[in-house]
Amino acid sequence: MSTQTQPEKGLALLQLLLVISFSQAEEAVCRRRGDPENPLLSKDGDIMLGGVFAFHRRWKAKQDTYMHKPKPLQCTSLNFRGFQYAQAMLFAIEEINNSTHILPGISLGYKIYDVCGSIARGVRVALASVTRDEVAFAPSDTTCTQVQANMVGTSSSPGMAISTVLGPFHIPLIGHIATCACLSDKTKHPSFLRTIPSDYYQSRALAQLVKSFGWTWVGAIRTNDDYGNNGMATFIETAQQLGICLEYSVSVFGTDPPDKIQQIVDIIKASTSKVIVTFLLPTDLYVIIEKLSHHNLTGYQWVGTESWIFDFQTAARDRHHILDGAIGLFIPSAHVSGMREFILDVKPLNSSSNVLFTEFWEKLFSCKFKQLKSSTNNQRACTGHEDVTEVQNTYTDMTLMPLFYNVYKGVYAMAYALHNILSCNETCNNKVQLDPFTILQHIRKIQFTTKEGDEVYFNENGDPAAKYEIINWQPTENGIVDFVRVGLYDASLPAEKQLNLQNKSLIWAKNSLQVPLSVCSEKCLPGTRKVLQKGKPVCCFDCLICAEGEISNATDSITCVRCHPDFWSNERRDACVKKEAEFLSYEEIMGALLTAASLFGTCMTAVVAFIFFRYRQTPVVRANNSELSFLLLFSLTLCFLCSLTFIGRPSEWSCMLRHTAFGITFVLCISCVLGKTIVVLMAFRATLPGSDVMKWFGPAQQKLSVLGFTLIQVIICILWLTISPPFPFKNFKTFKEKIILECALGSAVGFWAVLGYIGLLAMLCFILAFLARKLPDNFNEAKFITFSMLIFCAVWITFIPAYVSSPGKFSVAVEIFAILASSFGLLICIFIPKCYIILLKPETNTKKNMMGKGAPKSS
């Protein structure tokens, strides 16, 4: 039993080893799951490059039951642009394969796939491009059948999806139309590079372009994908920095229901902005303009991006000329020798799948092959010998040559990176093991010049230099749109030089030659300031006129600036003008009248003095101390003349002189009147028996009294001038629009002390004259002094409120009037009656009459 057991154990061990070995061999084989994705165009080569393009725009919708394996996606709506991009890639590969300067002895092959406009399919074919063709293979098999790098000919959203899946494997991806700024983020898209500038620069360029035409109130429409959302976000951010406001910002997608498209049209119809900034893919733009045409909504100024602004197909679809006059940005024009002819040579495409070529050929020439003609009898039959030069459609349109050139540059960037890795000189080192990471690192550092003389390189974000041409849609007489280059934008230049508009006539909406106006509020002219409207953007504002004394000398000022105190705002409130300096001058009517009155009073006083001097020996003159009379006349002359110091521009000396001269001369005048009043009283007392009063108030005492009273005023004035004298002063408060030049009192106490002393003497004089009013008429002038003092006091009592309430130069006029009125009152009341006697009643001017008049009548 033991002998039988040993062989059985050995057999069992052998079977176990065989099972293990077979199972290990089976595990070492890599097997692909699912159905293979076959490229539409392919060619073997030493090194394979991949291409992912949209040969179709859409796919047939299908309802999965999840009961059976889903069928492959069925693509529809052939896209000629995808064929053009693929042809550009094939042209570059063929040119490299035929060159002895780059990758000598190495042939490049390709696998080009169709994404059908589907993000999911884009990811699927991208994965297929980097996967081995065999259903099962061993890891030790190093035969290079998968592609080493991919040209991604899709828009931003599919490009992002592909980059997200292949990025972690460091497989180089080069895009030529994916412009989303998000693809510059190397933390999320480490292996994505591109030959078209990032929308970060295009968005900023669009904002500067809009600002340059003065459009501050715009609408915005974007495609609801990464391209539109990210591009518009950057535009809005930059626009806000430049003072541009958006009235609305809406998103659209080609598959949106009709009611949402109608909502967008209603928003546009209800808007007040006349400029529409777009970040739209052509297919989404078609939906919008088709709907707008139904409502006849024309006359809007469209601002476009590179996706449609230079697209012949978009212009052809705009049959209602809604986009006429559009302006936007496109990558600089390019010419690649031989590429146009290569793209138009469609015969090599016959090597592709027969179904694709047949579909392409039938759409290109609008015909049907016989075997497919059963349902379309109205179309002519295809012969297979049609001439491309005889048709004109999207495929023959070469306006997007700059984008084809981007494909060309991307393929060459891959080739130059491989050239450096393989250490190519006359021959290349075929033994170098290629890996995606090494290729990616070399592509990032690549820098070369194309045969057309353009330098190609990538910055740290994998982006090229940002340069754009400014394109204007200018309709021609035959209805065809001419894409006219009217300027340049270069992001590498300083900010103030980046945008350069050429001196070319631009065509705007409705074929207008006038730049359209699109603002929420008209500009605030100089003299006004902006006040924001509540609840609205900063571009919506009201223009308020600057307040008095404030100006704004620039358009759209947000504040008004107060003028310097010496200046005032003009009527338009846009400039400060020097304030008119107001003072009582000799040239104006009021000043001239007061001057005339002053001179008249002086002359009148001089005439009275002359009469008194001429008749100085007569009783009337001698009756009341002729010396005091002449001194009074002299002081009155000074009173009349001192009023002239109040007229004219105030100066330091005139300010001190006018008040002190007025105060001293008036005290001198009142002192003389007071002396005459005392003389009258003393003379009456002296006529009484036994009275010796006159010896106590003789001529010497009279002169001393006048001197004493005047000396007190002189002392007050000296103290006033010493402590705080009057000074010239600019009064800005009384009138806002002019400067009142006046004399500040310096010390108000000094001023009112001078006036108070004059008033005290006047009241004393009035009281004494009042007491002497009943003295005999022949010898009595007290009643005239009483009346003159009454006028004097009345004038100066009314002067105080009038002086305080009168503005500017009128207060000076009031003071002059008070001086002249009181002086004329003294002159007329005291001296005119005596002049009347002297000149008109000489028979009464006798001592007998003077002494007898008023004597007791005989019984």
FENBELGI-V73911 format. One line per field, one symbol per residue. phi: phi as a letter, one per 40 degrees, with the letter a starting at -180 (. if undefined). burial: b if it has 24 or more other ideal C-beta (glycine too) atoms within 12 Angstrom, else e. A space follows every 10 residues. Layout:
phi->???
burial->???
//
This chain:
phi->.ccccccccc cccccccccc cccccccccc bccgccbccc baacacbbbb abbccbcbac cabccgbbcc cccbcbfdbc cdcccccccc cccccccccb cbfcgbbcba bbbbcfgbcc cdcccccccb bccccaaccc ccccbcccab cbcbcccccc ccccccdccf ccbbcbbcbd ccccccccbc bcbabbcccd cccccccccc cccgcbbbba bbccaccccc cccccccccc ccgbbbcaab babdcccdcc cccccccccc cbcbbbcbbb cdcccdcccc ccccbfcbgc ccbbbccbcb bccccccccc fccdgdbaba cdcabbcgcd ccccccddcc ccdccccccc ccccbfbbcd cbcdcbcccc ccbgbcbccc bbaccccbcc ddcccccdcc ccccccccdc ccfcbcbbcc ccccbdcccc ccccccaabc ccgccbabcc cgbcccbbbc bbcbcbccgc cbcbcbibbb cccddcbccb cccbccbbdf fcccccbabc bccccdhbbc bcccgbcccb abbbcccdgb bbbbcfccbb bcccdcbacc ccgbacbccc cbacbccccc cccccccccc cccccccccc ccccbccccc cccbfccccc cccccccccc ccccccchcc bccccccccc cccccccccc cccccccccd cccccccccg cbccccbcdc ccccccccdc cccccdcccc cccaccacac ccccbccabc cabccgbccc cccccccccc cccccccccc cccccdcdbb bccccdcccc cdcccccccc cccccccfcc cccccccccc cccccccccc bcdccccccb bccccbcccc cccgccccc
burial->eeeeeeeeee eeeeeeeeee eeeeeeeeee eeeeeebebb bbbebbbbbb bbbbbbbebe eeeeeeeeee eebebeebbb bbbbbbbbbb bbbbbbbeee ebbbebbbbb bbbbbbbbbe bbbbbbbbbb bbbeeeeeee eeebbbbbbb bbbbbbbbbb bbbbbbbebb bbbbbbbbbb bbbbeeeebb bbbbbbbbbb bbbbbbbbbb bbbbbbbbbb bbbbbbbbbb bbbbbbebbe ebbbbbbbbb bbbbeeeeee beebbebbee bbbbbbbbbb bbbbbbbbbb bbeeeebbbb bbbbbbbbbb bbbbbebbee bbbbbbbbbb bbbbebeebb ebbbebeebe ebeeebbbbb bbbbbebbbe eeeeeeeeee ebeeeeebee eeebbbbbbb bbbbbbbbbb bbbbbbbbbb bbebeeebee eeebebeebb ebbbebebeb eeebebbbee bbbbbbbbbb bbbbbeeeee bbbbbbbbbb beeeeeebbb beeeebbbbe beeebbebbb beebebbbbb eeeeeebbbb bebeebeebb bbbeebbeeb bebeeebbbe eebbebeebe bbbbeeeeeb beebbebbee bbebbeebbe bbeebeebbb bebbbbbbbb bbbbbbbbbb bbbbbbbbbb eeebbbbbbb bbbbbbbbbb bbbbbbbbbb bbbbeeeeee eeeeeebeee ebeebbeebb ebbbebbeeb beeebbebeb bbeeeeebbb bbbebbeeeb bebbbebbbb bbebbbebbb ebbebeebbb bbbbbbbbbb bbbebbeebe eebeebebbb bbbbbbbbbb bbbbbbbbbb bbbbbebbee eeeebeeeeb eeeeeeeee
//
